[in-house]
Amino acid sequence: MARRPRHLSAEDKALWKKVADSTERMHTARPLADLPALTAAPPKERQPKVRHPAFQVGQNAKPSAPPHNLAPSLSNSVASQPLAMDRKTFGKMKKGRLAPEARIDLHGMTIAQAHPMLIRFILDAAAADRRLVLVITGKGKHRDDGGPIPVRHGVLRHQVPHWLKTEPLRQHVLQMSEAHLKHGGQGAYYVYLRRRR
């Protein structure tokens, strides 16, 4: 469908003129003198240019804290325990000058085998009024299967300190420390027991 041109025909113009002539003005015409004079807008004041220093997101932020070590080294964890026994005796024990009165070798056992054996050994040593015993755990084999989650080696080495701090052994253990090199070093623990009451 073709569009009609948008020009007014002669008839439309005549009709519009007739309508426009029949109307009356609503306001009387005001002389131009009464209209406010159009003056040129005042020049805008130039705002001084403020120079901002270069900015980078986060430049004022506090430096991030070092990453948390969720599992501190076992040596630090054991060494940070408060001293509960005589300082002089503890020094002799750490230097390997005290001979353990009994020892148990958990080396090569599973957790299920080692836990009840350790409980029995500590309870028997406490009943026999022994003071210093040696618990050998071994250092553990480093088995990294290359997976996304690191595997902790030396399961018993990590588990024994926890077992010694929990019931039923907690009430008998006075102090625990890594053994001197001549008694196994990091693969063994000295366990100093309380006196029987």
MARBA-3410 file (N, C-alpha, C, O; in Angstrom, 1 decimal):
197
0.8,-1.2,0.0,0.0,0.0,0.0,0.9,1.2,0.0,1.8,1.4,0.9 ~ 0.7,2.1,-1.0,1.5,3.3,-1.1,1.1,4.3,-0.1,-0.1,4.5,0.1 ~ 2.0,5.1,0.5,1.7,6.1,1.4,1.3,7.4,0.7,1.8,7.7,-0.4 ~ 0.4,8.1,1.3,0.0,9.4,0.7,1.0,10.4,1.1,1.6,10.4,2.2 ~ 1.3,11.4,0.2,2.2,12.4,0.5,1.7,13.2,1.6,0.5,13.4,1.8
2.6,13.8,2.4,2.2,14.5,3.6,2.0,16.0,3.4,2.0,16.8,4.3 ~ 1.8,16.4,2.2,1.6,17.8,1.9,0.1,18.1,1.9,-0.8,17.3,1.6 ~ -0.2,19.4,2.4,-1.7,19.8,2.4,-2.1,20.2,1.0,-1.5,20.9,0.3 ~ -3.3,19.7,0.7,-3.9,20.0,-0.6,-4.5,21.5,-0.4,-4.6,22.0,0.6 ~ -4.9,22.0,-1.6,-5.4,23.4,-1.6,-6.7,23.4,-0.7,-6.9,24.4,0.0
-7.5,22.4,-0.8,-8.8,22.3,0.0,-8.5,22.3,1.4,-9.2,23.0,2.2 ~ -7.4,21.5,1.9,-7.1,21.5,3.3,-6.6,22.8,3.8,-6.9,23.2,4.9 ~ -5.8,23.5,3.0,-5.3,24.8,3.4,-6.5,25.8,3.5,-6.5,26.6,4.5 ~ -7.5,25.8,2.6,-8.6,26.7,2.7,-9.4,26.4,4.0,-9.9,27.3,4.6 ~ -9.6,25.1,4.3,-10.4,24.7,5.5,-9.6,25.2,6.7,-10.3,25.7,7.6
-8.3,25.0,6.8,-7.6,25.5,7.9,-7.7,27.0,8.1,-7.8,27.5,9.3 ~ -7.6,27.7,7.0,-7.7,29.2,7.1,-9.0,29.6,7.7,-9.1,30.5,8.5 ~ -10.1,29.0,7.2,-11.4,29.3,7.7,-11.5,29.0,9.2,-12.2,29.8,9.9 ~ -11.0,27.9,9.7,-11.0,27.6,11.2,-10.2,28.6,11.9,-10.6,29.1,13.0 ~ -9.0,29.0,11.4,-8.1,29.9,12.1,-8.7,31.3,12.2,-8.6,32.0,13.2
-9.5,31.7,11.1,-10.1,33.1,11.1,-11.3,33.1,12.1,-11.6,34.2,12.6 ~ -11.9,32.0,12.4,-13.1,32.0,13.3,-12.7,32.0,14.8,-13.5,32.0,15.6 ~ -11.4,31.9,15.1,-11.0,31.8,16.5,-10.6,33.2,17.0,-10.3,34.1,16.2 ~ -10.6,33.3,18.3,-10.3,34.6,19.0,-9.0,34.3,19.8,-8.9,33.2,20.4 ~ -8.2,35.3,19.9,-7.0,35.2,20.8,-7.4,35.2,22.2,-8.3,35.9,22.6
-6.8,34.4,23.0,-7.1,34.3,24.4,-6.4,35.4,25.2,-7.0,36.0,26.1 ~ -5.2,35.8,24.8,-4.5,36.9,25.4,-4.3,38.0,24.4,-4.0,37.7,23.2 ~ -4.4,39.2,24.9,-4.1,40.3,23.9,-2.6,40.3,23.6,-1.8,40.0,24.5 ~ -2.3,40.7,22.5,-0.8,40.8,22.1,-0.1,41.8,23.0,-0.6,42.9,23.1 ~ 1.0,41.4,23.6,1.8,42.4,24.3,2.8,43.0,23.4,3.4,42.3,22.6
3.1,44.2,23.7,4.2,44.8,22.9,5.6,44.1,23.3,5.7,43.6,24.4 ~ 6.5,44.2,22.4,7.8,43.5,22.6,8.5,44.2,23.8,9.4,43.5,24.4 ~ 8.2,45.4,24.1,8.9,46.1,25.2,8.6,45.4,26.5,9.5,45.4,27.4 ~ 7.4,44.9,26.7,7.0,44.3,28.0,7.7,42.9,28.2,7.8,42.5,29.3 ~ 8.1,42.3,27.1,8.8,41.0,27.3,10.1,41.2,27.9,10.8,42.1,27.6
10.5,40.3,28.7,11.9,40.4,29.3,12.9,40.3,28.3,12.9,39.5,27.3 ~ 13.9,41.2,28.4,15.0,41.2,27.4,15.8,40.0,27.6,16.2,39.5,28.7 ~ 16.1,39.4,26.4,17.0,38.2,26.4,18.4,38.7,26.5,19.0,39.4,25.6 ~ 19.0,38.4,27.6,20.4,38.8,27.8,21.3,37.6,27.7,20.9,36.5,27.9 ~ 22.5,37.9,27.3,23.4,36.8,27.2,23.7,36.2,28.6,23.9,37.0,29.5
23.8,34.9,28.6,24.1,34.3,29.9,25.5,34.7,30.4,26.4,34.9,29.6 ~ 25.6,35.0,31.7,26.9,35.4,32.2,27.9,34.3,32.0,27.6,33.1,32.1 ~ 29.1,34.7,31.7,30.1,33.7,31.5,30.3,32.8,32.7,30.3,33.3,33.8 ~ 30.4,31.5,32.4,30.6,30.6,33.6,32.0,30.8,34.2,33.0,30.9,33.5 ~ 32.0,30.7,35.5,33.3,30.8,36.1,34.0,29.5,35.9,33.5,28.4,36.0
35.3,29.7,35.6,36.1,28.5,35.3,36.4,27.9,36.7,37.0,28.5,37.5 ~ 36.1,26.6,36.7,36.4,25.9,37.9,37.9,25.5,37.8,38.4,25.0,36.8 ~ 38.6,25.6,38.9,40.1,25.2,38.8,40.1,23.7,38.6,39.4,23.0,39.3 ~ 41.0,23.3,37.8,41.2,21.9,37.6,41.9,21.3,38.8,43.0,21.7,39.2 ~ 41.3,20.3,39.3,41.9,19.6,40.5,42.6,18.3,39.9,42.0,17.5,39.2
43.8,18.3,40.2,44.6,17.1,39.7,44.6,16.0,40.8,45.0,16.3,42.0 ~ 44.1,14.9,40.4,44.1,13.8,41.4,45.3,12.9,41.2,45.7,12.6,40.0 ~ 45.9,12.5,42.2,47.1,11.6,42.0,46.6,10.3,41.5,45.4,9.9,41.6 ~ 47.5,9.6,40.9,47.2,8.3,40.3,46.7,7.4,41.4,47.2,7.4,42.5 ~ 45.7,6.6,41.1,45.0,5.8,42.1,44.9,4.4,41.6,44.5,4.1,40.4
45.2,3.4,42.5,44.9,2.0,42.1,44.0,1.4,43.2,44.2,1.7,44.4 ~ 43.2,0.6,42.8,42.3,-0.1,43.8,43.1,-0.9,44.8,43.9,-1.7,44.4 ~ 42.9,-0.6,46.1,43.5,-1.4,47.1,44.9,-0.9,47.5,45.6,-1.6,48.3 ~ 45.3,0.3,47.0,46.6,0.7,47.3,46.8,1.1,48.8,47.9,1.1,49.3 ~ 45.7,1.5,49.4,45.7,1.9,50.8,45.3,0.8,51.8,45.3,1.0,53.0
45.0,-0.4,51.2,44.6,-1.5,52.0,45.8,-2.0,52.8,47.0,-1.9,52.4 ~ 45.5,-2.5,54.0,46.6,-3.1,54.9,47.2,-4.3,54.2,46.4,-5.0,53.5 ~ 48.4,-4.5,54.3,49.0,-5.7,53.7,48.4,-6.9,54.3,48.1,-7.0,55.5 ~ 48.2,-7.9,53.4,47.5,-9.1,53.9,48.5,-9.9,54.9,49.7,-9.8,54.7 ~ 47.8,-10.5,55.8,48.6,-11.3,56.8,49.2,-12.5,56.2,48.7,-12.9,55.1
50.3,-13.0,56.7,50.8,-14.2,56.1,49.8,-15.3,56.2,49.0,-15.4,57.1 ~ 49.9,-16.2,55.3,48.9,-17.3,55.3,49.0,-18.1,56.5,50.0,-18.3,57.1 ~ 47.8,-18.6,57.0,47.7,-19.4,58.2,48.3,-20.8,58.0,48.1,-21.4,56.9 ~ 49.1,-21.2,58.9,49.6,-22.6,58.9,48.6,-23.4,59.8,48.7,-23.4,61.0 ~ 47.7,-24.0,59.1,46.6,-24.7,59.9,47.2,-25.9,60.6,46.6,-26.4,61.6
48.3,-26.5,60.2,48.8,-27.6,60.8,50.3,-27.3,61.1,51.2,-27.7,60.3 ~ 50.6,-26.7,62.2,52.0,-26.4,62.5,52.8,-27.7,62.6,52.3,-28.7,62.8 ~ 54.1,-27.6,62.5,55.0,-28.8,62.5,54.8,-29.5,63.8,54.5,-28.8,64.9 ~ 54.9,-30.8,63.8,54.7,-31.6,65.0,55.7,-31.3,66.0,55.4,-31.2,67.2 ~ 57.0,-31.0,65.6,58.0,-30.7,66.6,57.7,-29.4,67.4,57.8,-29.4,68.6
57.2,-28.4,66.6,56.8,-27.1,67.3,55.6,-27.3,68.2,55.6,-26.8,69.3 ~ 54.7,-28.1,67.8,53.5,-28.4,68.6,53.8,-29.1,69.9,53.3,-28.7,70.9 ~ 54.7,-30.1,69.8,55.0,-30.8,71.0,55.9,-29.9,71.9,55.8,-29.9,73.1 ~ 56.9,-29.2,71.3,57.8,-28.3,72.1,57.1,-27.2,72.7,57.6,-26.6,73.7 ~ 55.9,-26.7,72.2,55.2,-25.6,72.7,54.4,-25.9,73.9,53.7,-25.0,74.5
54.3,-27.1,74.4,53.5,-27.5,75.5,54.1,-26.9,76.8,55.4,-26.8,76.9 ~ 53.3,-26.4,77.7,53.9,-25.9,78.9,54.6,-26.9,79.7,54.2,-28.1,79.7 ~ 55.6,-26.5,80.4,56.4,-27.4,81.2,55.7,-27.7,82.5,55.3,-26.9,83.3 ~ 55.4,-29.0,82.7,54.6,-29.5,83.9,55.5,-30.2,84.9,55.0,-30.6,86.0 ~ 56.7,-30.5,84.5,57.6,-31.3,85.4,58.8,-30.4,85.8,58.9,-29.3,85.4
59.6,-31.0,86.7,60.8,-30.3,87.2,61.7,-29.9,86.0,62.0,-30.8,85.1 ~ 62.2,-28.7,85.9,63.0,-28.2,84.8,64.3,-28.9,84.7,64.7,-29.2,83.5 ~ 64.9,-29.2,85.8,66.2,-29.9,85.7,66.1,-31.3,85.2,66.8,-31.8,84.3 ~ 65.0,-32.0,85.6,64.8,-33.4,85.1,64.4,-33.4,83.7,64.8,-34.2,82.9 ~ 63.6,-32.3,83.3,63.2,-32.2,81.9,64.4,-32.0,81.0,64.5,-32.6,79.9
65.4,-31.2,81.4,66.6,-30.9,80.7,67.4,-32.2,80.5,67.9,-32.5,79.4 ~ 67.5,-33.0,81.6,68.2,-34.3,81.5,67.5,-35.2,80.5,68.1,-35.9,79.7 ~ 66.1,-35.2,80.6,65.3,-36.1,79.7,65.5,-35.7,78.2,65.8,-36.6,77.4 ~ 65.5,-34.4,77.9,65.6,-34.0,76.5,67.0,-34.3,76.0,67.2,-34.5,74.8 ~ 68.0,-34.3,76.9,69.4,-34.6,76.4,69.7,-36.1,76.3,70.8,-36.5,76.0
68.7,-36.9,76.7,68.9,-38.3,76.6,69.7,-38.9,77.8,70.2,-40.0,77.7 ~ 69.8,-38.2,78.9,70.6,-38.6,80.0,69.8,-39.5,81.0,70.3,-40.2,81.8 ~ 68.4,-39.5,80.8,67.6,-40.4,81.6,67.3,-41.6,80.8,66.9,-41.5,79.6 ~ 67.4,-42.8,81.3,67.1,-44.0,80.6,65.6,-44.4,80.8,65.1,-44.4,81.9 ~ 64.9,-44.6,79.7,63.5,-45.0,79.8,63.4,-46.4,80.6,64.2,-47.3,80.4
62.4,-46.5,81.4,62.2,-47.7,82.2,61.4,-48.7,81.4,61.5,-49.9,81.8 ~ 60.7,-48.3,80.4,60.0,-49.3,79.6,59.8,-48.6,78.2,59.9,-47.4,78.0 ~ 59.6,-49.5,77.2,59.4,-49.0,75.8,58.4,-49.8,75.1,58.3,-51.0,75.4 ~ 57.8,-49.2,74.1,56.8,-49.9,73.2,57.1,-49.4,71.8,57.4,-48.2,71.6 ~ 57.1,-50.4,70.9,57.4,-50.1,69.5,56.1,-50.2,68.7,55.7,-51.4,68.5
55.6,-49.1,68.3,54.3,-49.1,67.5,54.7,-49.1,66.0,53.8,-49.0,65.1 ~ 55.9,-49.1,65.7,56.4,-48.9,64.3,55.8,-50.0,63.4,55.9,-51.2,63.7 ~ 55.1,-49.6,62.3,54.6,-50.5,61.3,53.1,-50.9,61.6,52.5,-51.7,60.9 ~ 52.6,-50.5,62.8,51.2,-50.9,63.1,50.2,-49.9,62.5,50.6,-48.8,62.1 ~ 49.0,-50.3,62.4,47.9,-49.4,61.9,47.4,-48.7,63.1,47.7,-49.0,64.3
46.6,-47.7,62.9,46.0,-46.9,64.0,45.1,-47.8,64.8,45.1,-47.7,66.1 ~ 44.4,-48.7,64.2,43.5,-49.6,65.0,44.3,-50.6,65.8,43.8,-50.9,66.9 ~ 45.4,-50.9,65.4,46.3,-51.8,66.3,47.0,-51.0,67.3,47.1,-51.5,68.5 ~ 47.5,-49.9,67.0,48.4,-49.1,67.9,47.7,-48.5,69.0,48.2,-48.4,70.1 ~ 46.5,-47.9,68.8,45.8,-47.2,69.9,45.5,-48.1,71.1,45.9,-47.7,72.2
44.9,-49.2,71.0,44.7,-50.1,72.2,46.0,-50.5,72.8,46.1,-50.6,74.1 ~ 47.1,-50.8,72.0,48.4,-51.2,72.6,49.0,-50.1,73.4,49.5,-50.3,74.5 ~ 48.9,-48.8,72.9,49.4,-47.7,73.6,48.7,-47.5,75.0,49.3,-47.3,76.0 ~ 47.4,-47.6,74.9,46.6,-47.4,76.2,47.0,-48.5,77.2,47.2,-48.1,78.3 ~ 47.1,-49.7,76.7,47.4,-50.8,77.7,48.9,-50.6,78.2,49.1,-50.8,79.4
49.8,-50.2,77.4,51.2,-50.0,77.8,51.3,-48.8,78.8,51.9,-49.0,79.8 ~ 50.6,-47.7,78.6,50.7,-46.5,79.5,50.0,-46.9,80.8,50.5,-46.5,81.9 ~ 48.9,-47.6,80.8,48.2,-47.9,82.0,49.0,-48.9,82.8,49.0,-48.8,84.1 ~ 49.6,-49.9,82.2,50.5,-50.8,82.9,51.7,-50.1,83.5,52.1,-50.4,84.6 ~ 52.3,-49.2,82.8,53.5,-48.5,83.3,53.1,-47.6,84.5,53.9,-47.5,85.4
51.9,-47.0,84.4,51.5,-46.2,85.5,51.2,-47.0,86.7,51.5,-46.6,87.9 ~ 50.6,-48.2,86.5,50.3,-49.1,87.6,51.6,-49.7,88.3,51.6,-49.9,89.5 ~ 52.6,-49.8,87.4,53.9,-50.3,88.0,54.8,-49.1,88.5,55.9,-49.3,88.9 ~ 54.2,-47.9,88.6,54.9,-46.7,89.1,56.2,-46.4,88.4,57.1,-46.0,89.0 ~ 56.1,-46.6,87.0,57.3,-46.2,86.2,57.1,-44.7,85.9,56.0,-44.2,85.8
58.2,-44.0,85.7,58.2,-42.6,85.5,58.4,-42.2,84.1,57.7,-41.4,83.5 ~ 59.4,-42.8,83.4,59.8,-42.4,82.1,59.7,-43.6,81.2,60.3,-44.6,81.4 ~ 58.8,-43.5,80.1,58.7,-44.6,79.1,58.9,-44.0,77.8,58.8,-42.8,77.5 ~ 59.3,-44.9,76.8,59.6,-44.5,75.5,58.6,-45.1,74.5,58.3,-46.3,74.6 ~ 57.9,-44.3,73.7,57.0,-44.7,72.7,57.6,-44.5,71.4,57.8,-43.4,71.0
57.9,-45.6,70.7,58.5,-45.5,69.3,57.4,-45.6,68.3,56.6,-46.6,68.2 ~ 57.3,-44.6,67.5,56.3,-44.5,66.4,56.9,-44.7,65.0,56.2,-45.1,64.1 ~ 58.1,-44.4,64.9,58.8,-44.3,63.5,58.4,-43.0,62.9,57.5,-42.3,63.3 ~ 59.2,-42.6,61.9,59.0,-41.3,61.3,57.9,-41.4,60.2,57.4,-40.3,59.8 ~ 57.6,-42.6,59.8,56.6,-42.7,58.7,57.2,-42.6,57.3,58.2,-41.9,57.1
56.6,-43.3,56.4,57.0,-43.3,55.0,56.3,-42.1,54.3,55.1,-41.9,54.5 ~ 57.1,-41.5,53.5,56.5,-40.4,52.7,55.9,-41.0,51.4,56.6,-41.4,50.5 ~ 54.6,-41.0,51.4,53.9,-41.6,50.2,53.0,-40.5,49.6,52.0,-40.2,50.1 ~ 53.6,-39.9,48.6,52.8,-38.8,47.9,52.3,-39.4,46.6,53.0,-39.7,45.7 ~ 51.0,-39.6,46.6,50.3,-40.2,45.4,50.1,-39.2,44.3,49.5,-39.5,43.2
50.5,-37.9,44.5,50.3,-36.9,43.5,48.9,-36.3,43.4,48.6,-35.6,42.4 ~ 48.1,-36.6,44.4,46.7,-36.1,44.3,46.6,-34.6,44.7,47.7,-34.1,45.1 ~ 45.5,-34.0,44.6,45.3,-32.6,44.9,45.4,-32.3,46.4,45.8,-31.2,46.8 ~ 45.1,-33.3,47.3,45.2,-33.1,48.7,46.5,-33.7,49.2,46.7,-34.9,49.0 ~ 47.3,-32.9,49.9,48.5,-33.5,50.4,48.3,-34.6,51.5,47.3,-34.4,52.3
49.0,-35.6,51.5,48.9,-36.7,52.4,49.9,-36.6,53.5,51.1,-36.5,53.2 ~ 49.5,-36.6,54.8,50.4,-36.5,55.9,51.1,-37.8,56.1,50.4,-38.8,56.2 ~ 52.4,-37.8,56.2,53.1,-39.1,56.4,53.4,-39.2,57.9,53.5,-38.1,58.6 ~ 53.6,-40.4,58.4,53.8,-40.6,59.8,52.5,-40.5,60.6,52.4,-39.6,61.5 ~ 51.6,-41.3,60.3,50.3,-41.2,60.9,50.4,-41.4,62.4,49.8,-40.6,63.2
51.1,-42.4,62.8,51.2,-42.7,64.2,52.0,-41.6,64.9,51.7,-41.3,66.1 ~ 53.0,-41.1,64.3,53.8,-40.0,64.9,52.9,-38.8,65.2,53.1,-38.1,66.2 ~ 51.9,-38.5,64.3,51.0,-37.4,64.6,49.9,-37.8,65.5,49.3,-36.9,66.2 ~ 49.5,-39.1,65.6,48.4,-39.5,66.4,48.7,-39.7,67.8,47.9,-39.4,68.7 ~ 49.9,-40.2,68.1,50.3,-40.5,69.5,50.2,-39.3,70.5,49.6,-39.4,71.5
50.7,-38.1,70.1,50.5,-37.0,71.0,49.0,-36.7,71.3,48.7,-36.3,72.5 ~ 48.2,-36.8,70.4,46.7,-36.6,70.6,46.2,-37.6,71.5,45.4,-37.3,72.5 ~ 46.6,-38.9,71.4,46.1,-39.9,72.2,46.5,-39.7,73.7,45.8,-40.0,74.6 ~ 47.8,-39.2,73.8,48.3,-39.0,75.2,47.6,-37.9,75.9,47.7,-37.8,77.1 ~ 47.0,-37.0,75.1,46.3,-35.8,75.8,44.8,-36.1,76.0,44.1,-35.2,76.6
44.3,-37.3,75.6,42.9,-37.6,75.8,42.8,-38.7,76.8,43.7,-39.4,77.1 ~ 41.6,-38.9,77.3,41.3,-39.9,78.3,41.4,-41.3,77.6,41.1,-41.4,76.4 ~ 41.8,-42.3,78.3,42.1,-42.5,79.7,43.6,-42.2,80.0,44.0,-42.3,81.2 ~ 44.4,-41.8,79.1,45.8,-41.6,79.3,46.2,-40.2,79.9,47.2,-40.1,80.6 ~ 45.4,-39.2,79.7,45.6,-37.9,80.1,45.9,-37.7,81.6,46.8,-37.0,81.9
45.2,-38.5,82.4,45.4,-38.4,83.8,46.7,-39.0,84.3,47.2,-38.7,85.4 ~ 47.4,-39.8,83.5,48.6,-40.4,83.9,49.9,-39.7,83.3,51.0,-39.8,83.8 ~ 49.7,-39.0,82.2,50.8,-38.3,81.5,51.1,-36.9,82.1,50.2,-36.1,82.2 ~ 52.3,-36.7,82.6,52.7,-35.4,83.1,53.3,-34.6,82.0,53.0,-33.4,81.9 ~ 54.2,-35.2,81.2,54.9,-34.4,80.2,55.2,-35.3,79.0,55.4,-36.5,79.2
55.3,-34.8,77.8,55.7,-35.5,76.7,56.7,-34.7,75.9,56.6,-33.5,75.8 ~ 57.6,-35.4,75.3,58.6,-34.7,74.5,59.2,-35.6,73.4,59.1,-36.8,73.6 ~ 59.7,-35.0,72.3,60.4,-35.8,71.3,61.6,-36.4,72.0,62.3,-35.8,72.8 ~ 62.0,-37.6,71.6,63.1,-38.3,72.1,64.4,-37.8,71.6,64.5,-37.1,70.6 ~ 65.5,-38.0,72.4,66.8,-37.7,71.9,67.2,-38.6,70.8,66.6,-39.7,70.6
68.2,-38.2,70.0,68.6,-39.0,68.8,69.0,-40.4,69.2,68.7,-41.4,68.5 ~ 69.6,-40.6,70.4,70.0,-42.0,70.7,68.8,-42.9,71.1,69.0,-44.1,71.2 ~ 67.7,-42.3,71.3,66.5,-43.1,71.6,65.4,-43.0,70.5,64.3,-43.5,70.7 ~ 65.8,-42.5,69.3,64.9,-42.5,68.2,64.6,-41.2,67.6,64.0,-41.1,66.5 ~ 65.0,-40.1,68.2,64.8,-38.7,67.7,63.3,-38.4,67.4,62.5,-38.6,68.2
63.0,-38.0,66.2,61.7,-37.6,65.8,60.7,-38.8,65.6,59.5,-38.6,65.5 ~ 61.3,-40.0,65.6,60.4,-41.1,65.5,60.0,-41.8,66.8,59.5,-42.9,66.8 ~ 60.3,-41.0,67.9,59.9,-41.6,69.3,59.6,-40.5,70.2,60.0,-39.3,70.0 ~ 58.9,-40.8,71.3,58.5,-39.8,72.3,58.9,-40.3,73.7,58.7,-41.5,74.0 ~ 59.4,-39.4,74.5,59.5,-39.6,75.9,58.1,-39.3,76.5,57.6,-38.2,76.2
57.6,-40.2,77.4,56.4,-39.9,78.1,56.7,-40.0,79.6,57.1,-41.0,80.1 ~ 56.6,-38.9,80.3,56.9,-38.8,81.7,55.6,-38.9,82.4,54.7,-38.1,82.3 ~ 55.5,-39.9,83.3,54.2,-40.3,83.9,54.2,-39.6,85.3,55.2,-39.4,86.0 ~ 53.0,-39.4,85.8,52.8,-38.9,87.1,53.0,-40.0,88.2,52.9,-41.2,87.9 ~ 53.4,-39.6,89.4,53.5,-40.6,90.5,52.1,-41.1,90.8,51.1,-40.4,90.8
52.1,-42.3,91.2,50.8,-42.9,91.7,50.4,-42.4,93.0,51.3,-42.2,93.9 ~ 49.2,-42.0,93.2,48.8,-41.5,94.5,48.3,-42.6,95.4,47.9,-42.3,96.6
END
